[in-house]
Amino acid sequence: MEYKSLIGSRGSKANEKVISDLRIEDLINDILGKDKDQFLIDIFKEPLTDRSIIEFRLEMFSDIMDQKVYNAIAYFLNVIKDCNKLLNLEASVYEELKYGFHIDAALMYINALESSLKLMDGLVLKSEGMLYFVNYLKNLIQSDRFQALKSAAYEAKAGRDKIKIRIRINGLEVRVTKDENGEDLSSKIEELFSRFKGQQVQELEPVNYHYSEQITHIHAAILKGVYRIFNKEFNAMKMLKDRFPDIVDEGIKTFAKEFEFYLRYIEYMRGIEANGYRFSIPRFTDDGSVYVRGFYNLLLAKKKVAVINDIRTSGDKKIFIITGVNGGGKTTFAISFGQLAFLSSIGVPVPAEEARIPLFSNIMTAFPTEENALEGLSRLEEDVARARDILNAADNKTLVLVNELFSTTTSEEGFELAKRFIDKIMSKGSYLIYVTFITKLATLEGVISLVAQVQDEKVTYRIIESSPDSRYMAVLIASKYHLLYEDIREVLK
């Protein structure tokens, strides 16, 4: 059966500045942990523009988030990983030992496929990807090659099971002979420990060691002698390795890698959900509207300190101006929405109670940067250059997030530059979230004013739609310590 990817087609790597501004790298490190490879990193950095592929992935998530489906996939993935480890180990041992490793790997692989199919056959699956995977398993197991592999593997195992030897060691001399009437020690051991049946026992952790390091040339030499004595049995073992040097189907290898994308993210989600936060499957709007309820910052949610917020528009207005007190969560709000939009574009559940957004064609950012000494650019020149790049690339489905753009010049000049930028963005029909201290921008026609809230002179980190507030954190702090203009005048009197 022809292989078909479980993640669909690949996207294009996001702009490095966007990845940096939205802290996507930190997010990926949290999701994947220490045990990550380049394949998974790349998938998480490649936004898609094809809605059908995004929805293909989201449907896969809907299926795999069911605990029974998750368990079945986790079992499949773990056994295939163990099988691959065994095959890698086989490659590093003496030739005489490879045959036994090959038998074990083949039996593990056969059992993995048959058991996984049995686990999944009774599950209610709806996604195209999961239904295809189960069908692929059925076809693979029924194929002539798999059945021949299974027959050869069990024949090789039967041959190996017949091998019973007696080893005599005399000084440096090792003699290997057939053990025709050898005592079955396994039954003796079982009899010895039968007295403990039914008793409460403490389970011990298995000792972790590198098996390959325990195997020496002496073991190989003994096996060489064994194979001469048990020639028929050895031929059955050798035939398995010769006929099926590559045990694991290429499609199965790729499925295992692709399932990691889904399982790793679900494991990450469960950790965040345990802290009291929710995820949802994003829905894409066709009318340009935005309705996101209860969204939050994932990096803060991990620390249990994230505050939920909402954002909405019917689509007739696409420009959001965020003003308010310093340290009130304005930048975090913008980054959180940017992360949500980014995650939806790679086809994963998003950090929100509900999310209905357009499928953005592109996400662009302009956050504060250090002055570029190498190129001799000042901060203002950097701002102008990034604004130009955004305006050149933006269209009516672009999401633009900017933070304190043009803040290094005077307030009047900053307002004029920002207003021109906003006018251009508006004419292109792009979506814009603009974090600024210039409250006058929030009064422009056609924009939605969002304000960081303060309660009892303390920031709440809630951002709501309202008229711009003139109370900045500096004023609140000055008031707290009686350093306002009126206070100082009173002291001077």
Buried (B, 14 or more C-beta within 10 A) or exposed (E): BEBBBBBBEEBEEBBEBBBBBBBBBEBBEBBBEEEBEEEBBEBBBBBBBEEEBBBBBBBBBBBBBBEEBBEBBBBBBEBBEBBBEBBEBBEEBBEBBBBBBBBBBBBBBBBBBBBBBEBBEEBEBEBBBBBBBBEBBBEBBEEEEBEEBBEBBBBBBEBBEEBBBEEEEEEEEEEBEEEEEEEEEEEEEEEEEEEEEEEEEEEEEEEEEEEBEEBEEEBBBBBEBBBEEBEEBBBBBBBBBEEBEEBBBEBBBBBBBBBBBBBBBBBBBEBBEEEEBBBBBBEBBEEBBBBBBBBBBBBBBBEEEBBBBBBEBEBEBBBBBBBBBEEBBBBBBBBBBBBBBBBBBBBBBBBBBBBBBBBBBBBBBBBBBEBEEEEEBEBBBBBBBBBEBBBEBBEEBBBBBBBBBBBBBEEEEBBEBBBEBBEBBBEBBBBBBBBBBBBBBBEBEEBBBBBBBBEEEEBBBBBBEEEBBEEBBEEBEBBEEEEEEEEEEEEEE
